[in-house]
């Protein structure tokens, strides 16, 4: 069997490493277009049709500004709390073996399976002034339910698994020998954590923070019960959007949604830049 020589100017196409790349890429783009791009384009078009003066008037309403501040502020605070405690929980699950470890590991995923409304009702029952925990905090002057602090508690509950499940696999890949080598060379426990362990965990921690923050910004079910929904005090932006829709005030609802989209996109862009920087620095 003789080989067929390649003619001048002919190039044989190399087979793709991924079978069916063209088909899968087309299906992926079509799915993203239907689920994400078209709704976002409709929101952008509806917002642009309002006109800048009307749009600015709607988004600078004091009630709208306070709702946005509460939503993003509490989501940021809850994500910061989850970064600390989520990393600690992941460390305990990876580094230690103790009775009931599998139960604790399963409980981490409970917010994923539990309906958000059920979580909100349970947290409100616990942290209300007459609840088990709220009754203990009341004499200390700490009020959780029906305040922004209650929103942070709810967002910590639903955001913790994102940090734990992001950091835990990376932490499992770090050998104990690395810590032992650092201790042998005279490094303190703090130096081992900050200079040996943290560089490898930094990208995962930033990713967990981004996921927890993104979930917290748009959270609704677990928040409305414990927040109290007091205008300018504990009212979140998603609830205000629903209120405007029930009032048939579609321009206001569209404007609030557009502002949330812009701020969320900007913050996620910054977080992605931090992820890239941490990978380059510690990768």
N, C-alpha and C positions, 0 to 999 in steps of 0.2 A: 504494500500500500504506500503510494508515494505521497509526500507532503505537498500541499498546494502552496506555492510561494506567495507571499503577500505582495500585491501590486503597489507600485509607487503611489503614495498619497492615501492609501487605505489604512485605516486604523480599526483594529478589532476591539470591540467594547469588552472591557473586563466585566465578568459576572459580579453582581452585587453581593456583598457579604451578608446582607439581610435579605432573605427571600421576600419577594412581593413588596419591595420598598415603595414603589410608586403607588400601589393600591393602598397600602397602609397610610402613607402620607396623605393621599387624597381623602381617605375616610377621616383621618385626624383633623385635617383642615376644615372639612365639612362639619364635623361635630363641633369644633371650636367656634365656627361661624354661627351655627344655629343656636348654641347654648350661651355663648359669651359675646361675640362681636355684634350680632344683630340687636340684642337687648341693650347693650351699651351704646350702640349707634343711635337707637331710638331715644334713649335718655339724653344723649348729647344733642340730638336734633330738636327734641322738645325743649331743652333748656335754651338752645340758641334762638328758638322762635320767641322766647319771652322778651328779648331785647335787654340790653345791658342795664338801663335804668330800673326796669321792673325787677330784673334778677338781683341787682344789688340791694334794692329795697327789701326784697324777700329774705335774702341771706343775712342781712344786717339787723333783722328784727331781734330784739333782746332775748326773746324766748328761744329763737332758733340758735343764737350764739351760745346761750347757756346750755342748751341741749347738746350741741356739738362739743362744747368744752367738757361736759360731764362724760359723754360717750368716749371721747379720745383720752381724756385724763384718767378715767378709771381703768380703761383697757391698758394704758401704758403702765399704770401702777400695778395692776394685777399681773401683767407679763413680767415685770421686774421681780415681783415676789416669787412667781413661778420659776424664774431662772435660778434663784437661790435655792429654794426648797426642792424644786424638781431635780436639780443636780445632786442635792444631798440624798434624795430618795433613790435616784439611779445608782449612786455610789454604794448605798447600803445594800441594795438588791444585787449588785455585781460583786462586791468585795466580801460580803459576810453570808454565812449560812446559819440560820436560826429557825427554831420551830415556828411554823406559820408563815414562812417566807413566801410560799406559793399563794397563800391567801392574800397577803399584802400585794404581791405582784398582780394578782387578778383584780384586786380592788382599785388599782391604778386606772384600769380600763373602764371602771364603772361609769364615769361621765359619758363615755362613748355610747354605752348601751342604754343608759337611763334617759327617758324623755326629759327634755329641758324644763317643761312645765312642772313635772314631778319634782325635779331638783329644786326649782324655785319655791314650791310649796313647802318642801321639807326644810329648806334653809330658813324660810320665813317662820315656820313653826319653832325652830330652834332658837333663832335670834330675835324674835319678837320680844317686847318688854315682859310678857308673861311666859316666854319660852324657857326651856331648860338652861340654855346658855345666856340668853338675854336677861333673865332674872338675876343671874350672878354678876353680869356686867353693869346692870342698872345702878346699884349702889355705888359703883366706882365712877359714875358719871359718863359711862361709855354707852352710846346708843348706836346700834348697828342697823337694825331693820328700819326701813323707810328713810334712809340717809344714803349719801354717796358711798359711805363705808360699806353698807350692805351690798351695793353694786360690786364693789371690789371683791368682797367675799364670794359672791356668786361667780364672778369671772375667774377668780383663783380656782374655784372648784372645777369649772368646765375646761380650764386651760392647762391644768397640771399635767394631764397625760401627754400633751404635745411635747413638752420639754423632756419628760422622763423617757418617752419612747424614741426621742431623737438622740438623746445623749447616751442612753444605755447601750446600744450596739457599739458605739464608738469606744465607750469605756471598757467594754468586754474585750476589745482587741488590744488594749494596753496591758502588757505583761507585768506581773508583779516584780519581775527581775529588774525592770527599769527603776522602780522605787527602791529596791534593795541596793542597786548600784549607786543611786544618788545618796542613800544613807551611808554606804561604805565610803564614799568620797567626802563625807562630812557635812552633807546638806541637812539643814533642819527640816522639820515637817512642813513648815510654811514655805520654805524654798523649794521643796519637792513638789508641792501643789502648784505654786505660781510659775516655776521655771521648767518643770518636767512634765507635769500632767496637763496644766491649763493650755499650753500651746496646741496640743493635739485635740483638746476638747473645744477650743474656742469656736471653730466653724459650726460644730453641732449645737453649741449653746446659742449662738446667734440665730441659727435656723429655728430652734425651739422657741426662742423669744419672738421671732417673726410670726410663727404659726399661732402662738398663744395670743399675740396682739391682734392678728387679723381675725381670729375667732371672736375675741372680746368686743371688737368694734361693732360687729354685726349681730351680736347676741341679743336675743329678745325674750325667749320663753322663760329662762331661769332668772331674768332680771326684773320683769314687770311686777312680780309678786313681792319681792323683798325691797324694791326701790321705793314703793309708795307712790311714785309717779306724780310728785308735786311739781308743778311748773316752776322753772327757774331754780329748783332745789335738787330734785332727784329724778328729773324727766330725761330719758335718753332720746337720742335722735331717731332711732328706728320707730319708737312709739309715737314721736311727734309726726313722723311721716304718715303713719296709719291714722292718726287723729285728723290730719289735713285731708286725707283721702275720704274719711267718713264725713267730713264737712264739705266734700266736693270741691275743695280748694286744690285742684290739680297743679296749678302753677307753683304754689308753695311747696307741695310735696316733691315736685320735680326739682325745684331749686335746692332743697335740702339734700335730696339724693345725689344731685350732681356735685355738691360741695363735699359730701362724704366720699364720693368716688375720687375726686381730685386729691383730697388730703390723704386718703388711704393709699392711692397710687404713689404719691410723693414720698410718703413714709416708707412704703415697701421698697421703693427704688433706693432710698438711702440705706435701708437694711441690707438689700442685695449688694450694694457697693461695699458695705462693711464686711459682708460674707466673702466677697472676692478679695478684699484687702487682707482679711484674716487667713484665707487659704494661701495667698502669696507669701505672707509673712511667716506663718507657722506651718505651712504645708511641707 
